[in-house]
Amino acid sequence: MYGGSGFSRTISTIQDLQPEAAVIENGLSISRNSVSEAQSAVTEWLTELGI
């Protein structure tokens, strides 16, 4: 969830700090204004990831 900056440098920061971590780079970004309507987007994203 975010307030306007998307992932910013979050993914690269995780990769820098935890180089052995399996980081999902195609994350789902949801605006704080859309959280209450995000269930279908989350379900679709998880399905695409095979989860």
Biopython code that builds the backbone (N, CA, C, O; Angstrom):
import numpy as np
from Bio.PDB.StructureBuilder import StructureBuilder

atoms = [
    (1, "MET", "N", (0.851, -1.165, 0.000)),
    (1, "MET", "CA", (0.000, 0.000, 0.000)),
    (1, "MET", "C", (0.898, 1.230, 0.000)),
    (1, "MET", "O", (1.971, 1.230, 0.604)),
    (2, "TYR", "N", (0.462, 2.242, -0.663)),
    (2, "TYR", "CA", (1.276, 3.439, -0.741)),
    (2, "TYR", "C", (0.409, 4.679, -0.810)),
    (2, "TYR", "O", (-0.797, 4.598, -1.044)),
    (3, "GLY", "N", (1.035, 5.825, -0.606)),
    (3, "GLY", "CA", (0.324, 7.084, -0.648)),
    (3, "GLY", "C", (0.635, 7.901, -1.878)),
    (3, "GLY", "O", (0.192, 9.046, -1.975)),
    (4, "GLY", "N", (1.382, 7.357, -2.820)),
    (4, "GLY", "CA", (1.640, 8.087, -4.038)),
    (4, "GLY", "C", (2.988, 7.820, -4.673)),
    (4, "GLY", "O", (3.201, 8.195, -5.826)),
    (5, "SER", "N", (3.902, 7.188, -3.966)),
    (5, "SER", "CA", (5.238, 6.990, -4.516)),
    (5, "SER", "C", (5.477, 5.573, -5.017)),
    (5, "SER", "O", (6.613, 5.226, -5.344)),
    (6, "GLY", "N", (4.441, 4.747, -5.087)),
    (6, "GLY", "CA", (4.639, 3.380, -5.546)),
    (6, "GLY", "C", (5.632, 2.654, -4.670)),
    (6, "GLY", "O", (5.609, 2.802, -3.448)),
    (7, "PHE", "N", (6.505, 1.869, -5.280)),
    (7, "PHE", "CA", (7.494, 1.127, -4.510)),
    (7, "PHE", "C", (8.736, 1.944, -4.231)),
    (7, "PHE", "O", (9.567, 1.560, -3.408)),
    (8, "SER", "N", (8.866, 3.075, -4.915)),
    (8, "SER", "CA", (10.028, 3.931, -4.756)),
    (8, "SER", "C", (11.277, 3.071, -4.894)),
    (8, "SER", "O", (11.456, 2.434, -5.932)),
    (9, "ARG", "N", (12.137, 3.028, -3.900)),
    (9, "ARG", "CA", (13.342, 2.194, -3.951)),
    (9, "ARG", "C", (13.219, 0.961, -3.045)),
    (9, "ARG", "O", (14.227, 0.333, -2.720)),
    (10, "THR", "N", (12.028, 0.620, -2.646)),
    (10, "THR", "CA", (11.834, -0.469, -1.702)),
    (10, "THR", "C", (12.445, -1.776, -2.177)),
    (10, "THR", "O", (13.166, -2.430, -1.422)),
    (11, "ILE", "N", (12.168, -2.168, -3.417)),
    (11, "ILE", "CA", (12.657, -3.449, -3.922)),
    (11, "ILE", "C", (14.178, -3.464, -3.976)),
    (11, "ILE", "O", (14.803, -4.427, -3.533)),
    (12, "SER", "N", (14.776, -2.412, -4.511)),
    (12, "SER", "CA", (16.239, -2.392, -4.591)),
    (12, "SER", "C", (16.871, -2.308, -3.202)),
    (12, "SER", "O", (17.958, -2.845, -2.989)),
    (13, "THR", "N", (16.214, -1.652, -2.267)),
    (13, "THR", "CA", (16.729, -1.586, -0.898)),
    (13, "THR", "C", (16.729, -2.971, -0.264)),
    (13, "THR", "O", (17.703, -3.358, 0.382)),
    (14, "ILE", "N", (15.653, -3.712, -0.444)),
    (14, "ILE", "CA", (15.590, -5.081, 0.087)),
    (14, "ILE", "C", (16.693, -5.928, -0.534)),
    (14, "ILE", "O", (17.379, -6.673, 0.167)),
    (15, "GLN", "N", (16.864, -5.815, -1.854)),
    (15, "GLN", "CA", (17.899, -6.592, -2.543)),
    (15, "GLN", "C", (19.293, -6.212, -2.041)),
    (15, "GLN", "O", (20.151, -7.081, -1.884)),
    (16, "ASP", "N", (19.524, -4.934, -1.791)),
    (16, "ASP", "CA", (20.819, -4.490, -1.278)),
    (16, "ASP", "C", (21.085, -5.007, 0.135)),
    (16, "ASP", "O", (22.194, -5.440, 0.448)),
    (17, "LEU", "N", (20.059, -4.957, 0.983)),
    (17, "LEU", "CA", (20.231, -5.343, 2.381)),
    (17, "LEU", "C", (20.184, -6.848, 2.600)),
    (17, "LEU", "O", (20.793, -7.370, 3.534)),
    (18, "GLN", "N", (19.451, -7.546, 1.724)),
    (18, "GLN", "CA", (19.305, -8.999, 1.861)),
    (18, "GLN", "C", (19.580, -9.669, 0.516)),
    (18, "GLN", "O", (18.648, -10.149, -0.129)),
    (19, "PRO", "N", (20.840, -9.710, 0.082)),
    (19, "PRO", "CA", (21.161, -10.212, -1.250)),
    (19, "PRO", "C", (20.769, -11.673, -1.489)),
    (19, "PRO", "O", (20.641, -12.092, -2.640)),
    (20, "GLU", "N", (20.578, -12.441, -0.438)),
    (20, "GLU", "CA", (20.184, -13.852, -0.593)),
    (20, "GLU", "C", (18.659, -14.029, -0.603)),
    (20, "GLU", "O", (18.170, -15.137, -0.821)),
    (21, "ALA", "N", (17.916, -12.963, -0.373)),
    (21, "ALA", "CA", (16.457, -13.051, -0.309)),
    (21, "ALA", "C", (15.857, -13.245, -1.699)),
    (21, "ALA", "O", (16.369, -12.724, -2.690)),
    (22, "ALA", "N", (14.777, -13.994, -1.753)),
    (22, "ALA", "CA", (14.006, -14.129, -2.987)),
    (22, "ALA", "C", (13.008, -12.975, -3.004)),
    (22, "ALA", "O", (12.012, -13.002, -2.281)),
    (23, "VAL", "N", (13.270, -11.975, -3.816)),
    (23, "VAL", "CA", (12.446, -10.772, -3.841)),
    (23, "VAL", "C", (11.543, -10.800, -5.075)),
    (23, "VAL", "O", (12.026, -10.938, -6.199)),
    (24, "ILE", "N", (10.260, -10.673, -4.869)),
    (24, "ILE", "CA", (9.302, -10.614, -5.970)),
    (24, "ILE", "C", (9.332, -9.197, -6.520)),
    (24, "ILE", "O", (8.973, -8.243, -5.830)),
    (25, "GLU", "N", (9.762, -9.070, -7.766)),
    (25, "GLU", "CA", (9.918, -7.745, -8.347)),
    (25, "GLU", "C", (8.641, -7.212, -8.987)),
    (25, "GLU", "O", (8.515, -6.006, -9.201)),
    (26, "ASN", "N", (7.702, -8.086, -9.291)),
    (26, "ASN", "CA", (6.454, -7.621, -9.885)),
    (26, "ASN", "C", (5.371, -7.539, -8.807)),
    (26, "ASN", "O", (4.315, -8.165, -8.897)),
    (27, "GLY", "N", (5.677, -6.751, -7.800)),
    (27, "GLY", "CA", (4.762, -6.581, -6.672)),
    (27, "GLY", "C", (3.492, -5.860, -7.064)),
    (27, "GLY", "O", (3.380, -5.303, -8.156)),
    (28, "LEU", "N", (2.567, -5.882, -6.177)),
    (28, "LEU", "CA", (1.281, -5.225, -6.384)),
    (28, "LEU", "C", (1.274, -3.935, -5.579)),
    (28, "LEU", "O", (1.479, -3.947, -4.365)),
    (29, "SER", "N", (1.045, -2.857, -6.244)),
    (29, "SER", "CA", (1.012, -1.549, -5.598)),
    (29, "SER", "C", (-0.436, -1.080, -5.516)),
    (29, "SER", "O", (-1.128, -0.987, -6.529)),
    (30, "ILE", "N", (-0.880, -0.789, -4.309)),
    (30, "ILE", "CA", (-2.266, -0.363, -4.091)),
    (30, "ILE", "C", (-2.258, 0.970, -3.359)),
    (30, "ILE", "O", (-1.640, 1.110, -2.304)),
    (31, "SER", "N", (-2.935, 1.921, -3.918)),
    (31, "SER", "CA", (-3.042, 3.240, -3.303)),
    (31, "SER", "C", (-3.863, 3.164, -2.018)),
    (31, "SER", "O", (-4.805, 2.376, -1.923)),
    (32, "ARG", "N", (-3.510, 3.970, -1.049)),
    (32, "ARG", "CA", (-4.278, 3.981, 0.211)),
    (32, "ARG", "C", (-5.734, 4.337, -0.032)),
    (32, "ARG", "O", (-6.593, 4.009, 0.786)),
    (33, "ASN", "N", (-6.025, 5.003, -1.141)),
    (33, "ASN", "CA", (-7.404, 5.370, -1.456)),
    (33, "ASN", "C", (-8.189, 4.216, -2.079)),
    (33, "ASN", "O", (-9.404, 4.312, -2.250)),
    (34, "SER", "N", (-7.493, 3.118, -2.421)),
    (34, "SER", "CA", (-8.147, 1.994, -3.087)),
    (34, "SER", "C", (-8.162, 0.716, -2.251)),
    (34, "SER", "O", (-8.595, -0.327, -2.740)),
    (35, "VAL", "N", (-7.712, 0.774, -1.035)),
    (35, "VAL", "CA", (-7.594, -0.428, -0.208)),
    (35, "VAL", "C", (-8.931, -1.150, -0.059)),
    (35, "VAL", "O", (-8.979, -2.375, -0.170)),
    (36, "SER", "N", (-9.990, -0.436, 0.185)),
    (36, "SER", "CA", (-11.279, -1.089, 0.418)),
    (36, "SER", "C", (-11.806, -1.807, -0.821)),
    (36, "SER", "O", (-12.701, -2.644, -0.712)),
    (37, "GLU", "N", (-11.268, -1.493, -1.989)),
    (37, "GLU", "CA", (-11.719, -2.119, -3.239)),
    (37, "GLU", "C", (-10.648, -3.013, -3.856)),
    (37, "GLU", "O", (-10.753, -3.367, -5.030)),
    (38, "ALA", "N", (-9.637, -3.382, -3.105)),
    (38, "ALA", "CA", (-8.468, -4.053, -3.665)),
    (38, "ALA", "C", (-8.529, -5.577, -3.672)),
    (38, "ALA", "O", (-7.632, -6.210, -4.229)),
    (39, "GLN", "N", (-9.533, -6.179, -3.084)),
    (39, "GLN", "CA", (-9.552, -7.631, -2.936)),
    (39, "GLN", "C", (-9.400, -8.359, -4.270)),
    (39, "GLN", "O", (-8.622, -9.309, -4.349)),
    (40, "SER", "N", (-10.102, -7.956, -5.306)),
    (40, "SER", "CA", (-9.996, -8.664, -6.582)),
    (40, "SER", "C", (-8.611, -8.488, -7.196)),
    (40, "SER", "O", (-8.091, -9.420, -7.809)),
    (41, "ALA", "N", (-8.008, -7.318, -7.044)),
    (41, "ALA", "CA", (-6.656, -7.085, -7.564)),
    (41, "ALA", "C", (-5.648, -7.963, -6.825)),
    (41, "ALA", "O", (-4.742, -8.517, -7.448)),
    (42, "VAL", "N", (-5.791, -8.095, -5.522)),
    (42, "VAL", "CA", (-4.890, -8.941, -4.732)),
    (42, "VAL", "C", (-5.055, -10.401, -5.136)),
    (42, "VAL", "O", (-4.067, -11.112, -5.318)),
    (43, "THR", "N", (-6.289, -10.843, -5.277)),
    (43, "THR", "CA", (-6.559, -12.230, -5.676)),
    (43, "THR", "C", (-5.952, -12.525, -7.045)),
    (43, "THR", "O", (-5.324, -13.568, -7.231)),
    (44, "GLU", "N", (-6.130, -11.627, -7.995)),
    (44, "GLU", "CA", (-5.576, -11.806, -9.341)),
    (44, "GLU", "C", (-4.045, -11.846, -9.302)),
    (44, "GLU", "O", (-3.430, -12.684, -9.962)),
    (45, "TRP", "N", (-3.435, -10.946, -8.535)),
    (45, "TRP", "CA", (-1.980, -10.892, -8.425)),
    (45, "TRP", "C", (-1.435, -12.197, -7.830)),
    (45, "TRP", "O", (-0.466, -12.757, -8.344)),
    (46, "LEU", "N", (-2.055, -12.675, -6.755)),
    (46, "LEU", "CA", (-1.610, -13.918, -6.130)),
    (46, "LEU", "C", (-1.760, -15.100, -7.079)),
    (46, "LEU", "O", (-0.907, -15.987, -7.104)),
    (47, "THR", "N", (-2.836, -15.120, -7.858)),
    (47, "THR", "CA", (-3.039, -16.183, -8.840)),
    (47, "THR", "C", (-1.936, -16.155, -9.888)),
    (47, "THR", "O", (-1.414, -17.204, -10.265)),
    (48, "GLU", "N", (-1.573, -14.959, -10.364)),
    (48, "GLU", "CA", (-0.493, -14.825, -11.337)),
    (48, "GLU", "C", (0.835, -15.320, -10.776)),
    (48, "GLU", "O", (1.667, -15.844, -11.516)),
    (49, "LEU", "N", (1.037, -15.155, -9.470)),
    (49, "LEU", "CA", (2.264, -15.618, -8.828)),
    (49, "LEU", "C", (2.235, -17.115, -8.524)),
    (49, "LEU", "O", (3.251, -17.694, -8.140)),
    (50, "GLY", "N", (1.072, -17.736, -8.695)),
    (50, "GLY", "CA", (0.941, -19.158, -8.397)),
    (50, "GLY", "C", (0.776, -19.454, -6.927)),
    (50, "GLY", "O", (1.095, -20.545, -6.454)),
    (51, "ILE", "N", (0.273, -18.470, -6.212)),
    (51, "ILE", "CA", (0.085, -18.628, -4.758)),
    (51, "ILE", "C", (-1.384, -18.893, -4.467)),
    (51, "ILE", "O", (-1.764, -19.056, -3.307)),
]
sb = StructureBuilder()
sb.init_structure("model")
sb.init_model(0)
sb.init_chain("A")
sb.init_seg("    ")
for serial, (resi, resn, name, xyz) in enumerate(atoms, 1):
    if name == "N":
        sb.init_residue(resn, " ", resi, " ")
    sb.init_atom(name, np.array(xyz, "f"), 0.0, 1.0, " ", f" {name:<3s}", serial, name[0])
structure = sb.get_structure()
